[in-house]
């Protein structure tokens, strides 16, 4: 017998389920959601999962975070996020969109963006010029400039705790990273965060902590007019609190992992012109080392999933991020 979630996935995967049936629906699965893409729209169904950093286990929680996803993402992609859509079931358990029965789940409804205009796609195709990034950079820096400064007394402690979770994953014997320079690299980042603690805390006092995007990667940036920056991290506010230079540094290393190390400096220069107060190269190095190792950890966690998707992808990608972390920390001059 199919689970309630599988029934919903099967229903949403079928073009005939919709009042205006599309020709085809492309289905993809992520850690926390199922995504259904038709010609000009996208629906996202959150899985009823519970993790230390999120809780989608109840319909009330999924409704709340669907609303949060739309609210937060409209800051940088107003034209893309259409709203929250209810899914109903009648007395016989048949799913529908016609308000027959009671609401059994909630969906985020979006406009589908052209895959060929996503920044990661353009980088991979080597079809990108600095001029095309200007509108994106302008949108991001204006966003940061208008964000209200945030406070977080335990911000550095949270970074250190997050890095300790990274250490525990990277040093699992199954991943075969215990030998070599990885343990020393982990300690370098720990030491760097500790050394930069007072500097980071001073930046927070000066208003350099904002509620940002939280997961700013090339695959979340569409080079449309106007640019659309999607998939803000909606489920945990603490993970959105960030120094704009840290967030742009994270985007820079993601672009570098795809082979475009020139993209990051373009965004950093634009941020400095508008936002000002650029941190030292030492702090940028620590930000980059911390984020690169976090990305390596996320890659390796994919290998612990059941079912395991794309098993040949994750370890090589994790090693790429570890090399970037090493390069970043080499700039942390004592």
N, C-alpha and C positions, 0 to 999 in steps of 0.2 A: 504494500500500500504506500502511495506517495505521501511524503510529509506535507504539511501545510505550505512550507516554503516552496517545495518542488511543484506543488499545484499552481502556485502563483507564477513561478518561473515559466512553467509550460503554457499557462494562459497568456502571459505577456509576450511570449516568443511566437505566438500564432497570429499572423496578420488578420485572420478572420475574427479575432476577439475585439477588434476596434470598429467604432461606428463608421469611420472612413478608412477602410483597410489599405495599408501600404502594400506595395508589391513585395517587399522583403524586409525582414527584421534581422539585424546583426546583433548577436548576443555575446556579451563578454562578462567575465566574473573577476572581481577584485577581492581583496581581503575582507571587505566589509559590505560589499554591494553586488547586485546584479544590474547590468546596464543594457538597455534595449534601444537600438538605434535604427530608425527608419530613414526615409529620404530627407526629411527636413526637421525631424524632431528626435529628442532623446528622452527616455524615461529611466529614472534610477530608483531601484528598490533596495532599501537597506536590509541587510541580513539581521535576524534577531540574535545578535552575538553580544557577549559581554567580555570585556578585556579590562586589565588594570587601568587603562587610560580612556575607556569609553564604555557606554552601556546602551545598547540598542535592543535590550531583551524584551521590552514591552511595547505595545502599540502606541502608548502615550509618549514614550521616549522617542520612538521613531518619528512620530508626528512633530514633536518639538524640534528634533534635529533636522528634519526636512525643512521646517520653517526657518531655522537658523542658517541652513545651507543657502537658501534663497536670499535671506536678508544680508548675509555677509558677502556673498558672491556678487550681489548687485552693486557693491561698492566699486568693483573693477570690471564687471561684465553685465551691466544693466540690461543690455539688449539681448543677452543670451538666456538669462534665467526667467522663465515665464511664470512660475508659481508652483504651488503644491497641489497635487491631484489625488482625490480619494479613490480607493479601490473597494468595491462593494461585493457582498455575497448575499444571495437571496436565501429563503428558508430551506431550499434544497442544497445549499452550498455552492451554487453556481456563481462564478465570479462575473462581474459586469462593471460598466462605467455609468449605467443609467439610473443610479440612485435606487435600485431595487434591493431592499434588504438593509443590512447594517454595514458600516465601514469596517473592513478587516485589515486594511493597511493604507499606507500613504506613499506617494511617489513624488519625486522632484521632476518637474517638466522643464526641458530646456530646448532651445533652438540648436539644431545640429550645425556644428562648425565644419568648414571644409578641411579635411585631413591634410591636404597639400599646403595649407597656409599655417599649420602649426609649426612653431619654431624648431622643435626637434626634427621634424620631417625636412624642413628646409636646410638645417645643418647637415643632416645625413646626405642630402642630395647635393650638397655644396652649391646651393642656389640661394645665397644670402649676401646682402651688401650692408655696410654700416648705415647707409641712409635709411634702410627699411626699419632699423631699430629705433630711430629717433622718436617716432610717435609712441612706441611702447615705453621707452625710457622716460619720455615726458609725462605719460600717464602715471607711471609708477612714482616718480619723484613728486608730482603734484599730490598724489594720494598720501605719501608719507608726510609731506609738508602740512597737510590738513588734518592728520591724525592727532588726537588728543594725547599728550604725554601720559604714560602710565607709571605706576609705582609697583615695585615688587621687592620687598625686603629680603626675600629668600631666593632671589633670582639666580645668583651664582651657585648657591647650594643646590638648586634644582639642576643646573647644568652639570655639576659634579656628580650628582646622583644618576643623571641620565648617562653620563660617560661611564660610570661604574657598571650600569646595565650593559653598555656596549662592551666593556672589558670582559664581562662574564660570558657573553655570547661568543666573542671572537676567540676566546681561549678555551672553548670546548674542544676536547681532544678530537672529536669527529671531524672538525674543520681543518685540522692539521696546520694550525697557525701558531702553535705554541713555540716552535723553534724559529730560528731566524731573528729578524729585528722587530717583529710585531709587538712582543711584550714591552720592549724598550720604547717603541713608538707610542704605545698606549700610555706609558708613564710620562713621556714627554708632554702629551696633551694634558694629562692630569696636572703636572707641574706648571704648565703654561697657564691653565685656568686659575690655579692658585696664585701665581705670580701677578696675573692681570686682575685679580679680584677687586682691589681698591680702584683700579682704573675703570672697570666696568661699573662699579657702584657709583663712581663719580659721574659717569656718563648718564646713568639713570637719573641722578639728582639734577642734571642739566637738561633733562627732557628728551633724552635719546632712546627711550623705550616706548614702543607703540604697539597697538594691536594690529599686526600686519596680516599678511596672507597665510603664513604658516607652512606652506609647502610649495614654494616658488620654483618650479622646474620648467624646462623648455617645452615639455609636452602640455603644459597648462597655459601657454601663451599663443594666441592666434594673431597672425599679422594681417588682420582685417582692418577695415576703416569704419568705425574706430576700432583700435585694438581691443581684443577681449582676453582677459586674464581670469581663468576659471579655476575651479576645484580648490578654493580656499579651504583650509583645514577647519571644519565646523564643529567637531565633536569635543574639543578641549581648548578652552580659552587660554590656559597657561602656555600651551604650545604655540599660540599665535603671538604671544608677547615677545618682542624681539627688537634688537637694534636694527634699523634699516640697513646699515652697512653689513651686518651679519647676514641679513636675508639676501641682499644683492650678492654678497660673497658666496652664499650657497648656490644661487643661480649661476654664478661664474664657474664654480667647480662642476656643476652639472653640464654646462656647455663644454667645458674642457674635457669631461669624460666622453663627450660625443666627437671630440676632435676640433673644437672651435675655441681655443684659448683666448682669442682676441675679443670675444663677445663681452666677457665680464668687465674688462677695463672700460668699454664703451658705457656700460650702465653705471659703473662706479664714478666715472668722471661726470656724468649727468647728475648723479645724486649729489656729488660734492658741490657742483655749481649752484644747485637750488637749495639743498638741505644744509650744506655746510658742515662744519664740525667733524671732518673726517678723522677717524681714529688713526693711531700710529700703525705702521706696517707690522709691528710686533703683535698688536691686538688683532689685526686682520689675519695674520698668520694663525693665531690660536683659534679664531672663529672658523677659519677654513679647515684646520686640522680636526677640530671637534666635529664639524658637519660631515666631512669626508668619512670619518670613522663611523659616524652614525649611519651614513648611507651604506657602508660596507656591512654593518650589522643587519640592516634591513634586508639586504640582498641574501645574507646567509640564513635569516629567519625563513625566507621562502623555501629553503631546503628542508625545513621541518614541517611543512604543510602536508596535509592529506586531503585530497589527492595532490601529488606533486606536479606542478605545472612548469614547463620549460626547464627541466633539470640541468641542462647543459649551459644555461645562461648565467646562473647566479654566482657561482664561485669565480669565474673569470671576471665578472663585473665587480665583485667585491674586491678582488685583487687590484683592479684598476683604481678603485676609490682609495685603497690603502696606499698605492703609489702616489696619488694626489695628496693624501694626508702627509706622507713623508716629505713631498716637495714643499708643501705649505709650512710645515714645522721647521724645515731647513732655513726659513726666513725669520724664525724666532731667534734673533741674535741676543745672546746673554749680555 
